[in-house]
Amino acid sequence: MNTKETEELQRNMDIFSTPLDVEKYIDEGLISRYKNTKTQFVIHCSKDELPEEVSVRANKIEVLTNKDGSNALVLGLDLKVRK
């Protein structure tokens, strides 16, 4: 492994070792809870605009069609804290 890969791995480990402040991103309007679930969120911005702390924890992405015909992007997040 080269140093760039090692640094990226360390950065990802640092992200997973701290709890994600989901409420902060909800207050900023980037995401909202999907049907009162704990780990699924509707994205209100483009996927590229998501902060690294959120995008690294993504483990599932789904496009759902609403009753009015519009689409919603639902993102599943891994919220477990690892040591």
C-alpha atoms as an extended CHARMM CRD file, in Angstrom:
* protein
*
        83  EXT
         1         1  MET       CA              0.0000000000        0.0000000000        0.0000000000  PROA      1               0.0000000000
         2         2  ASN       CA              1.2950000000        3.4270000000       -0.8220000000  PROA      2               0.0000000000
         3         3  THR       CA              1.0590000000        6.4480000000        1.4710000000  PROA      3               0.0000000000
         4         4  LYS       CA             -1.9670000000        7.9120000000       -0.3380000000  PROA      4               0.0000000000
         5         5  GLU       CA             -3.9980000000        4.7420000000        0.1940000000  PROA      5               0.0000000000
         6         6  THR       CA             -2.8550000000        4.5560000000        3.8080000000  PROA      6               0.0000000000
         7         7  GLU       CA             -3.8910000000        8.1670000000        4.4530000000  PROA      7               0.0000000000
         8         8  GLU       CA             -7.3130000000        7.5840000000        2.8700000000  PROA      8               0.0000000000
         9         9  LEU       CA             -7.8300000000        4.4300000000        4.9300000000  PROA      9               0.0000000000
        10        10  GLN       CA             -6.8390000000        6.2900000000        8.1090000000  PROA      10              0.0000000000
        11        11  ARG       CA             -9.2320000000        9.1550000000        7.2700000000  PROA      11              0.0000000000
        12        12  ASN       CA            -12.0940000000        6.6750000000        6.7620000000  PROA      12              0.0000000000
        13        13  MET       CA            -11.2520000000        4.9400000000       10.0300000000  PROA      13              0.0000000000
        14        14  ASP       CA            -11.2820000000        8.3140000000       11.7990000000  PROA      14              0.0000000000
        15        15  ILE       CA            -14.7330000000        9.0600000000       10.3530000000  PROA      15              0.0000000000
        16        16  PHE       CA            -16.1220000000        5.7050000000       11.5200000000  PROA      16              0.0000000000
        17        17  SER       CA            -14.5910000000        6.1210000000       14.9900000000  PROA      17              0.0000000000
        18        18  THR       CA            -16.6810000000        9.2290000000       15.7410000000  PROA      18              0.0000000000
        19        19  PRO       CA            -20.4890000000        9.3500000000       15.9340000000  PROA      19              0.0000000000
        20        20  LEU       CA            -22.2270000000       11.0340000000       13.0010000000  PROA      20              0.0000000000
        21        21  ASP       CA            -24.2420000000       14.1060000000       14.0000000000  PROA      21              0.0000000000
        22        22  VAL       CA            -27.2940000000       13.3240000000       11.8610000000  PROA      22              0.0000000000
        23        23  GLU       CA            -29.3480000000       16.1350000000       13.4170000000  PROA      23              0.0000000000
        24        24  LYS       CA            -26.7920000000       18.6870000000       12.1940000000  PROA      24              0.0000000000
        25        25  TYR       CA            -27.3130000000       17.6400000000        8.5740000000  PROA      25              0.0000000000
        26        26  ILE       CA            -31.0880000000       17.5130000000        9.0490000000  PROA      26              0.0000000000
        27        27  ASP       CA            -31.0300000000       21.0810000000       10.4350000000  PROA      27              0.0000000000
        28        28  GLU       CA            -28.9060000000       22.2020000000        7.4570000000  PROA      28              0.0000000000
        29        29  GLY       CA            -31.5460000000       20.7620000000        5.1150000000  PROA      29              0.0000000000
        30        30  LEU       CA            -29.2270000000       18.3020000000        3.3800000000  PROA      30              0.0000000000
        31        31  ILE       CA            -31.1410000000       15.2180000000        4.5130000000  PROA      31              0.0000000000
        32        32  SER       CA            -34.3540000000       14.2630000000        6.3000000000  PROA      32              0.0000000000
        33        33  ARG       CA            -35.4670000000       11.0360000000        7.9330000000  PROA      33              0.0000000000
        34        34  TYR       CA            -37.2980000000        8.5610000000        5.7190000000  PROA      34              0.0000000000
        35        35  LYS       CA            -40.5150000000        7.3550000000        7.4000000000  PROA      35              0.0000000000
        36        36  ASN       CA            -39.1290000000        7.6050000000       10.9540000000  PROA      36              0.0000000000
        37        37  THR       CA            -36.3730000000        5.0670000000       10.2640000000  PROA      37              0.0000000000
        38        38  LYS       CA            -33.0830000000        5.3130000000       12.1180000000  PROA      38              0.0000000000
        39        39  THR       CA            -30.6990000000        4.6430000000        9.2420000000  PROA      39              0.0000000000
        40        40  GLN       CA            -32.5070000000        5.7610000000        6.0630000000  PROA      40              0.0000000000
        41        41  PHE       CA            -32.5800000000        9.3710000000        4.9180000000  PROA      41              0.0000000000
        42        42  VAL       CA            -33.9710000000       11.3230000000        1.9680000000  PROA      42              0.0000000000
        43        43  ILE       CA            -31.2990000000       13.4310000000        0.2580000000  PROA      43              0.0000000000
        44        44  HSD       CA            -32.2530000000       17.0400000000       -0.5560000000  PROA      44              0.0000000000
        45        45  CYS       CA            -29.0940000000       17.8820000000       -2.5150000000  PROA      45              0.0000000000
        46        46  SER       CA            -26.9900000000       16.2140000000       -5.1760000000  PROA      46              0.0000000000
        47        47  LYS       CA            -24.9680000000       13.2120000000       -4.1130000000  PROA      47              0.0000000000
        48        48  ASP       CA            -21.7660000000       15.1470000000       -4.8060000000  PROA      48              0.0000000000
        49        49  GLU       CA            -22.7650000000       17.9000000000       -2.3510000000  PROA      49              0.0000000000
        50        50  LEU       CA            -22.9860000000       15.4940000000        0.5970000000  PROA      50              0.0000000000
        51        51  PRO       CA            -20.2420000000       15.9380000000        3.1980000000  PROA      51              0.0000000000
        52        52  GLU       CA            -17.5620000000       13.2600000000        3.2910000000  PROA      52              0.0000000000
        53        53  GLU       CA            -18.7130000000       12.1450000000        6.7630000000  PROA      53              0.0000000000
        54        54  VAL       CA            -22.0890000000       11.2130000000        5.2690000000  PROA      54              0.0000000000
        55        55  SER       CA            -21.0010000000        9.7830000000        1.9130000000  PROA      55              0.0000000000
        56        56  VAL       CA            -18.3720000000        7.4810000000        3.4510000000  PROA      56              0.0000000000
        57        57  ARG       CA            -21.0420000000        5.9200000000        5.6910000000  PROA      57              0.0000000000
        58        58  ALA       CA            -23.4780000000        5.2560000000        2.8160000000  PROA      58              0.0000000000
        59        59  ASN       CA            -24.2510000000        1.5620000000        2.4880000000  PROA      59              0.0000000000
        60        60  LYS       CA            -27.4310000000        1.6510000000        0.4020000000  PROA      60              0.0000000000
        61        61  ILE       CA            -28.9660000000        4.0240000000       -2.1240000000  PROA      61              0.0000000000
        62        62  GLU       CA            -32.4540000000        3.7360000000       -3.5740000000  PROA      62              0.0000000000
        63        63  VAL       CA            -34.6110000000        5.8230000000       -5.9030000000  PROA      63              0.0000000000
        64        64  LEU       CA            -38.2730000000        5.8890000000       -4.8730000000  PROA      64              0.0000000000
        65        65  THR       CA            -41.1600000000        7.3350000000       -6.8680000000  PROA      65              0.0000000000
        66        66  ASN       CA            -43.5410000000        9.5240000000       -4.8700000000  PROA      66              0.0000000000
        67        67  LYS       CA            -47.3120000000        9.5810000000       -5.3980000000  PROA      67              0.0000000000
        68        68  ASP       CA            -47.0150000000       12.8430000000       -7.3400000000  PROA      68              0.0000000000
        69        69  GLY       CA            -44.5860000000       11.2420000000       -9.8060000000  PROA      69              0.0000000000
        70        70  SER       CA            -41.4250000000       12.8820000000       -8.4740000000  PROA      70              0.0000000000
        71        71  ASN       CA            -38.4420000000       10.8210000000       -7.3920000000  PROA      71              0.0000000000
        72        72  ALA       CA            -36.7530000000       10.7400000000       -3.9930000000  PROA      72              0.0000000000
        73        73  LEU       CA            -33.2400000000        9.5060000000       -3.3710000000  PROA      73              0.0000000000
        74        74  VAL       CA            -33.0970000000        7.4510000000       -0.1530000000  PROA      74              0.0000000000
        75        75  LEU       CA            -29.6860000000        6.8560000000        1.3730000000  PROA      75              0.0000000000
        76        76  GLY       CA            -28.9640000000        4.1390000000        3.9240000000  PROA      76              0.0000000000
        77        77  LEU       CA            -26.2340000000        5.0540000000        6.4060000000  PROA      77              0.0000000000
        78        78  ASP       CA            -24.0320000000        2.8940000000        8.6030000000  PROA      78              0.0000000000
        79        79  LEU       CA            -24.2480000000        4.7400000000       11.9300000000  PROA      79              0.0000000000
        80        80  LYS       CA            -22.2100000000        2.2620000000       13.9910000000  PROA      80              0.0000000000
        81        81  VAL       CA            -19.1310000000        3.6590000000       15.7150000000  PROA      81              0.0000000000
        82        82  ARG       CA            -16.0300000000        1.5050000000       15.3590000000  PROA      82              0.0000000000
        83        83  LYS       CA            -12.8220000000        1.6130000000       17.3580000000  PROA      83              0.0000000000
